[in-house]
Amino acid sequence: MAQQKVENRRSHKPPAWLYGFVLLLLTLTGFGQMPIFKRYYIADIPGLGWLAQFYVTHYLHYLAAIVLLAIAGYVIARYLAHDKNGITLTVSGSVRLGLLALLAATGLLLVWRNLAGVILPPGFIIFLDISHLLLVLLLLGVTGFCRMTRRSWTVAKTVAAKRR
């Protein structure tokens, strides 16, 4: 009975393809902020010309980040309100959550830096840029590893108790 309740609760989460699509869009538009798509003629491929347009990739990156933060907010609120008695976070889920939290923090600081009147030391801006890029690469690597090894974000508490 308890297992059935956990399964019913999981059916109301955002679809996994949406999370994957948002991460793909964030990755494409994030790398599009650097002029690599035009430089290496990727933008010359039919249908990919938008990747060379800075403001298009910039605003799409912000929009995708908003969607990612909305998904994260929904999942966290749902977990705190309903699911915390039925599921627990796995180690791989904790690692991915930590990387996403650090990415969100560095991303929000980079957005703040872009506001008028905000002046940050150049060394700190470089630190933020490199940190954000390295966190993206780490998240992509960890996510790829977890997909290949079929590691889940969460597990039912009954299964977690049996593993101990």
C-alpha positions as YAML, in Angstrom:
chain: A
units: angstrom
residues:
- id: 1
  name: MET
  ca: [0.00, 0.00, 0.00]
- id: 2
  name: ALA
  ca: [2.78, 2.45, 0.95]
- id: 3
  name: GLN
  ca: [4.68, 1.55, -2.23]
- id: 4
  name: GLN
  ca: [1.57, 2.32, -4.30]
- id: 5
  name: LYS
  ca: [1.27, 5.77, -2.67]
- id: 6
  name: VAL
  ca: [4.91, 6.53, -3.54]
- id: 7
  name: GLU
  ca: [4.30, 5.46, -7.16]
- id: 8
  name: ASN
  ca: [1.16, 7.63, -7.36]
- id: 9
  name: ARG
  ca: [3.04, 10.66, -6.02]
- id: 10
  name: ARG
  ca: [5.84, 10.22, -8.54]
- id: 11
  name: SER
  ca: [3.42, 10.37, -11.44]
- id: 12
  name: HIS
  ca: [2.78, 14.08, -10.76]
- id: 13
  name: LYS
  ca: [6.39, 15.20, -11.14]
- id: 14
  name: PRO
  ca: [7.53, 17.21, -14.16]
- id: 15
  name: PRO
  ca: [8.39, 14.95, -17.10]
- id: 16
  name: ALA
  ca: [12.04, 13.89, -17.35]
- id: 17
  name: TRP
  ca: [12.19, 14.97, -20.99]
- id: 18
  name: LEU
  ca: [11.45, 18.56, -19.93]
- id: 19
  name: TYR
  ca: [14.43, 18.55, -17.56]
- id: 20
  name: GLY
  ca: [16.61, 17.03, -20.28]
- id: 21
  name: PHE
  ca: [15.42, 19.53, -22.89]
- id: 22
  name: VAL
  ca: [16.05, 22.46, -20.54]
- id: 23
  name: LEU
  ca: [19.57, 21.19, -19.77]
- id: 24
  name: LEU
  ca: [20.26, 20.75, -23.50]
- id: 25
  name: LEU
  ca: [18.97, 24.26, -24.26]
- id: 26
  name: LEU
  ca: [21.01, 25.74, -21.39]
- id: 27
  name: THR
  ca: [24.13, 23.96, -22.63]
- id: 28
  name: LEU
  ca: [23.66, 25.08, -26.24]
- id: 29
  name: THR
  ca: [22.83, 28.67, -25.37]
- id: 30
  name: GLY
  ca: [25.52, 28.83, -22.70]
- id: 31
  name: PHE
  ca: [28.20, 27.78, -25.15]
- id: 32
  name: GLY
  ca: [26.53, 30.11, -27.65]
- id: 33
  name: GLN
  ca: [27.52, 33.01, -25.40]
- id: 34
  name: MET
  ca: [31.06, 32.23, -26.46]
- id: 35
  name: PRO
  ca: [31.42, 32.73, -30.22]
- id: 36
  name: ILE
  ca: [32.33, 29.09, -30.89]
- id: 37
  name: PHE
  ca: [29.35, 28.27, -33.10]
- id: 38
  name: LYS
  ca: [30.19, 30.97, -35.66]
- id: 39
  name: ARG
  ca: [33.94, 30.46, -35.38]
- id: 40
  name: TYR
  ca: [33.73, 26.74, -36.16]
- id: 41
  name: TYR
  ca: [30.97, 27.13, -38.79]
- id: 42
  name: ILE
  ca: [28.38, 25.20, -36.77]
- id: 43
  name: ALA
  ca: [26.00, 28.14, -37.22]
- id: 44
  name: ASP
  ca: [26.29, 27.69, -41.00]
- id: 45
  name: ILE
  ca: [24.45, 24.37, -40.78]
- id: 46
  name: PRO
  ca: [20.85, 24.97, -41.90]
- id: 47
  name: GLY
  ca: [18.61, 25.60, -38.90]
- id: 48
  name: LEU
  ca: [21.44, 26.43, -36.49]
- id: 49
  name: GLY
  ca: [22.09, 30.03, -37.52]
- id: 50
  name: TRP
  ca: [20.38, 31.27, -34.33]
- id: 51
  name: LEU
  ca: [23.31, 29.86, -32.31]
- id: 52
  name: ALA
  ca: [25.55, 32.65, -33.66]
- id: 53
  name: GLN
  ca: [23.15, 35.42, -32.55]
- id: 54
  name: PHE
  ca: [24.35, 36.61, -29.15]
- id: 55
  name: TYR
  ca: [21.13, 38.22, -27.94]
- id: 56
  name: VAL
  ca: [19.02, 35.25, -29.08]
- id: 57
  name: THR
  ca: [21.19, 32.81, -27.15]
- id: 58
  name: HIS
  ca: [21.43, 35.21, -24.22]
- id: 59
  name: TYR
  ca: [17.67, 35.58, -23.76]
- id: 60
  name: LEU
  ca: [17.00, 31.89, -24.45]
- id: 61
  name: HIS
  ca: [19.60, 31.04, -21.79]
- id: 62
  name: TYR
  ca: [17.83, 33.28, -19.27]
- id: 63
  name: LEU
  ca: [14.44, 31.80, -20.22]
- id: 64
  name: ALA
  ca: [15.70, 28.21, -19.90]
- id: 65
  name: ALA
  ca: [17.30, 29.07, -16.55]
- id: 66
  name: ILE
  ca: [13.96, 30.42, -15.33]
- id: 67
  name: VAL
  ca: [12.26, 27.17, -16.40]
- id: 68
  name: LEU
  ca: [14.96, 25.12, -14.65]
- id: 69
  name: LEU
  ca: [14.56, 27.15, -11.45]
- id: 70
  name: ALA
  ca: [10.77, 26.72, -11.70]
- id: 71
  name: ILE
  ca: [11.15, 22.94, -12.06]
- id: 72
  name: ALA
  ca: [13.55, 22.88, -9.11]
- id: 73
  name: GLY
  ca: [11.20, 24.99, -7.01]
- id: 74
  name: TYR
  ca: [8.26, 22.75, -7.83]
- id: 75
  name: VAL
  ca: [10.18, 19.56, -7.03]
- id: 76
  name: ILE
  ca: [11.54, 20.96, -3.75]
- id: 77
  name: ALA
  ca: [8.14, 22.26, -2.65]
- id: 78
  name: ARG
  ca: [6.49, 18.96, -3.55]
- id: 79
  name: TYR
  ca: [9.15, 17.00, -1.69]
- id: 80
  name: LEU
  ca: [8.82, 19.14, 1.42]
- id: 81
  name: ALA
  ca: [5.02, 19.10, 1.33]
- id: 82
  name: HIS
  ca: [4.30, 15.48, 0.42]
- id: 83
  name: ASP
  ca: [7.06, 13.10, -0.52]
- id: 84
  name: LYS
  ca: [9.65, 13.36, 2.22]
- id: 85
  name: ASN
  ca: [8.11, 10.43, 4.07]
- id: 86
  name: GLY
  ca: [8.10, 8.18, 1.01]
- id: 87
  name: ILE
  ca: [11.42, 8.82, -0.75]
- id: 88
  name: THR
  ca: [15.01, 9.70, 0.03]
- id: 89
  name: LEU
  ca: [17.75, 11.27, -2.05]
- id: 90
  name: THR
  ca: [20.46, 8.94, -3.37]
- id: 91
  name: VAL
  ca: [24.17, 9.79, -3.35]
- id: 92
  name: SER
  ca: [24.09, 10.50, -7.09]
- id: 93
  name: GLY
  ca: [20.99, 12.64, -6.55]
- id: 94
  name: SER
  ca: [22.77, 14.60, -3.83]
- id: 95
  name: VAL
  ca: [25.77, 15.20, -6.10]
- id: 96
  name: ARG
  ca: [23.56, 16.40, -8.96]
- id: 97
  name: LEU
  ca: [21.52, 18.58, -6.61]
- id: 98
  name: GLY
  ca: [24.69, 20.14, -5.22]
- id: 99
  name: LEU
  ca: [26.03, 20.85, -8.69]
- id: 100
  name: LEU
  ca: [22.71, 22.38, -9.76]
- id: 101
  name: ALA
  ca: [22.63, 24.55, -6.63]
- id: 102
  name: LEU
  ca: [26.17, 25.82, -7.29]
- id: 103
  name: LEU
  ca: [25.30, 26.42, -10.95]
- id: 104
  name: ALA
  ca: [22.23, 28.40, -9.94]
- id: 105
  name: ALA
  ca: [24.28, 30.45, -7.46]
- id: 106
  name: THR
  ca: [27.02, 31.30, -9.96]
- id: 107
  name: GLY
  ca: [24.41, 31.94, -12.67]
- id: 108
  name: LEU
  ca: [22.45, 34.32, -10.45]
- id: 109
  name: LEU
  ca: [25.66, 36.17, -9.58]
- id: 110
  name: LEU
  ca: [26.45, 36.45, -13.29]
- id: 111
  name: VAL
  ca: [22.95, 37.84, -13.96]
- id: 112
  name: TRP
  ca: [23.42, 40.32, -11.11]
- id: 113
  name: ARG
  ca: [26.75, 41.36, -12.65]
- id: 114
  name: ASN
  ca: [24.92, 42.22, -15.89]
- id: 115
  name: LEU
  ca: [22.60, 44.70, -14.17]
- id: 116
  name: ALA
  ca: [23.25, 48.40, -14.61]
- id: 117
  name: GLY
  ca: [25.22, 49.96, -11.79]
- id: 118
  name: VAL
  ca: [26.71, 46.70, -10.50]
- id: 119
  name: ILE
  ca: [30.47, 46.74, -10.47]
- id: 120
  name: LEU
  ca: [32.39, 43.65, -9.46]
- id: 121
  name: PRO
  ca: [36.17, 43.16, -9.41]
- id: 122
  name: PRO
  ca: [37.47, 41.70, -12.68]
- id: 123
  name: GLY
  ca: [39.12, 38.79, -10.88]
- id: 124
  name: PHE
  ca: [35.82, 37.82, -9.28]
- id: 125
  name: ILE
  ca: [34.03, 37.96, -12.65]
- id: 126
  name: ILE
  ca: [36.66, 35.66, -14.17]
- id: 127
  name: PHE
  ca: [36.26, 33.33, -11.17]
- id: 128
  name: LEU
  ca: [32.49, 33.27, -11.69]
- id: 129
  name: ASP
  ca: [32.80, 32.60, -15.43]
- id: 130
  name: ILE
  ca: [35.28, 29.76, -15.02]
- id: 131
  name: SER
  ca: [33.39, 28.29, -12.06]
- id: 132
  name: HIS
  ca: [30.12, 28.34, -14.00]
- id: 133
  name: LEU
  ca: [31.75, 26.65, -17.00]
- id: 134
  name: LEU
  ca: [33.46, 23.99, -14.88]
- id: 135
  name: LEU
  ca: [30.24, 23.28, -12.98]
- id: 136
  name: VAL
  ca: [28.40, 22.80, -16.28]
- id: 137
  name: LEU
  ca: [31.04, 20.35, -17.47]
- id: 138
  name: LEU
  ca: [30.92, 18.49, -14.15]
- id: 139
  name: LEU
  ca: [27.12, 18.32, -14.25]
- id: 140
  name: LEU
  ca: [27.14, 17.03, -17.82]
- id: 141
  name: GLY
  ca: [29.72, 14.38, -16.89]
- id: 142
  name: VAL
  ca: [27.88, 13.27, -13.75]
- id: 143
  name: THR
  ca: [24.53, 13.27, -15.54]
- id: 144
  name: GLY
  ca: [25.96, 11.20, -18.40]
- id: 145
  name: PHE
  ca: [27.51, 8.74, -15.94]
- id: 146
  name: CYS
  ca: [24.25, 8.44, -14.02]
- id: 147
  name: ARG
  ca: [22.28, 7.89, -17.23]
- id: 148
  name: MET
  ca: [24.68, 5.17, -18.41]
- id: 149
  name: THR
  ca: [24.66, 3.40, -15.05]
- id: 150
  name: ARG
  ca: [20.91, 4.04, -14.57]
- id: 151
  name: ARG
  ca: [21.33, 5.77, -11.23]
- id: 152
  name: SER
  ca: [18.23, 7.49, -9.92]
- id: 153
  name: TRP
  ca: [17.85, 10.80, -8.09]
- id: 154
  name: THR
  ca: [15.68, 9.20, -5.43]
- id: 155
  name: VAL
  ca: [14.77, 5.85, -3.99]
- id: 156
  name: ALA
  ca: [11.83, 4.71, -1.87]
- id: 157
  name: LYS
  ca: [12.72, 4.78, 1.83]
- id: 158
  name: THR
  ca: [11.84, 1.11, 2.16]
- id: 159
  name: VAL
  ca: [14.49, 0.27, -0.46]
- id: 160
  name: ALA
  ca: [17.00, 2.62, 1.20]
- id: 161
  name: ALA
  ca: [16.42, 0.95, 4.58]
- id: 162
  name: LYS
  ca: [17.04, -2.49, 3.06]
- id: 163
  name: ARG
  ca: [20.40, -1.36, 1.62]
- id: 164
  name: ARG
  ca: [21.73, -0.42, 5.05]
...
